[in-house]
Structures are given as structure tokens and as C-alpha cells.
Amino acid sequence: MSALTLRGITKKFGKTETIHGIDLDINGGEFVVFVGPSGCGKSTLLRMIAGLDEVTAGAITIGGRDVTTQPPSERKVAMVFQSYALYPHMTVAENLSFGMRMRGVAKHVIAQRVQMAVEMLRLAPYLNRKPGALSGGQCQRVAIGRALVQEPDVFLFDEPLSNLDAELRLKTRVEIAALHKRLGKTMVYVTHDQVEAMTLADKIVVLRDGVIEQVGKPLDLYNAPANLFVAGFIGSPAMNLIPRESIGSEALRGRLQGLANDTQVRTIGIRPEHLVISAHGPIVGVVTAIERLGTTSYVYFEKKGQSLCAQVADALELAVGGNVQFHVADKHVHGFDAAGLRIAEL
């Protein structure tokens, strides 16, 4: 299991700097997810680890080896792309073995590695098919198998599920998680989908505009976001972020009074599941929409022009246009200062 270390990683395209001095430690065997909005630099960072993009400044080490200037072929990494990148004129078996054949790997070794990938990814029924005769999920499994047979130190995934429908995304996500558990290899996975990040990662790296906003375990980021950006990005639906003056002092007076940093709190953060319907709740709003999803419903409402969301178990008595009242569950209110940094749990 090879650790991966980034020190002072910077990337410029011409005079424009897009990655700004990234420092990151990834332990051997970890499944780490880079997540963030489009244009945040997550794919660029992954491509620099792979050696597909040059590093402008800084150093990358894999298993203690400095690979900063090494070509991709010498880094012992394997990358799975969003587009599958399979050879359309080759069968599944030929796609799996092609890279090894080009490197002159012995035939018996090729056969062993291909068989291992076929068994692990359940590809036996498709070995003689070409990509055009495969579904999107099957193509992605072949792409993963092609990475697997390289026996890399580090696996890199660049939004591998974005071309799949919802059902296939779920199935392939489960397969990737099982693969990681079985192999125990270091894996770095890029996605814009924070649900994928929360379900797959040992550790999440949240990126914005080429810098790291927070690094941590999924539930650590969910329960203790470092700032307003992470609070609003991690979680679906997102955390309700409310200017302190908008929520009304009556709703949270007891939470704020006595805090040493009471006067520093400028924004209140409340997760949808921590708003509880209450006949005498101090937070009153007008229902604007209801999403009924079976055992859970999302109730969207407005309070003083602020759009908010609550996750409730029973919304049968609610109707669009009607009033709704909430109280806030204990110890689940977050306070953020004027700079957007989390300073308290109220």
C-alpha cells in the first residue's frame, strides 16, 4: 500500500494560476475523494498525480518515490476516465490485455492478470464482445479492469460514473467500494457529486478555486463543516444558512446567550433534518413546495424572504401555501463568523 504526498503543488496555464500550493497527505490504502464544483481544480490535480499534466511548482511522492517529473508509465498509477476510452475495434479481452502486450509482458502473466480482473469484475460473459455491444455500466467495468491488470500502486478515477444512469451509478459505486476493500490499494476519486463522496470515501478533500477548503472523514465534514462553503456543499439537501438577523432572536435566544463568542456569530446553519415540526415552534414559515419520497418528505418554506428546507417523517397535514412551525433539535445549530468560518455549535 503506497502513500501519496503532495507538497506545494501549483499549476499555471500561461499566466493564470489554477492550483494554489496544495499540501495533502494520503495514507497507503485510503480511498480519498476530491469533491467540489465544476472548475475547482479537482481533475487538474488528479491529472498532475497521473503525470498527464506537468506540475508548475511543488513535489509529488508515491510510496516515498519522487515522481514529480516522471512520465505516467513510470509512476505505477492507473487511471479510469469518464469516457471509458476503450478501443472500439477490440474485444473486451483484447482491451484488457492490450497495454500489457505493448509492454512485452509475458503471455502467461497477461493471462493470469486478465483472468483475475474478469473474475473480480464478472466480465466472463462479455470477453468476446466489442464495446459497441456493451452497456455503459459494462464498459466502465472493462475500463476498471484495464486499470486493474496494470497492478498499480495507486488507482485514479476521474468522474467514472457521470455517464451512467442513476441505477447503474449505484451498482457501479458498490462495485468500486467492494474492489477497494478487496485490493486494499490507495485510490483517489474525483467527483462533483457529494453523495458519491459521502458514500465511498475514507477521507474527503473539498476543493474550491484551486485551494483545499477542508479535509476529513465524511461525517466529520457533515457534522463540523469548517466554513460556509463546506456547510453548503456537503449534504443533500444542503444546510440551511441563515443570516442571524433573519431568523429572529426569539428562535435561538437561549442558544446564543452566554456564549463567549455570541457577538461573533453572523450566520446560523441548520441541517434540514434538525428542523422539527412543532405546534408552538418559534420558527414560522409559509410552505412553498413539498417533496414526498415515501418515509421521508422535504418541506420547502419561506421565512422573511429566506428559503429554507426541512426533512420530516410525516408531511401529510401540510399543504403548499399553509403555515408551518418548527423548533430546532438540541446541539445541532452551527454558528459562523463574518469571514464564514465555523466558530460554534449552539
ABEGO torsion letter per residue (X at the ends): XBBBBBBGBBBBBEABBABBGBBBBBBBGBBBBBBEBBGAGAAAAAAAAAGABBBABEBBBBGGBBAAABBAAAAGBBBBBAAGGBBAABBAAAAAAAAAAAAGBBAAAAAAAAAAAAAAAGAAAAAABBAAABBAAAAAAAAAAAAAAAGBABBBBBGAAAABBAAAAAAAAAAAAAAAAAAGBBBBBBBABAAAAAAABABBBBBBGGBBABBEBAAAAAABBABAAAAAABEOBBBBBBBAAAAEAAAAAAAABGBAAAAABABBBBBAAABBBBAABABBBBBABBBBAEABBBBBBBBGGBBBBBBBABAAABBBGBBBBBBBBBGABBBBBAAGBBABBX
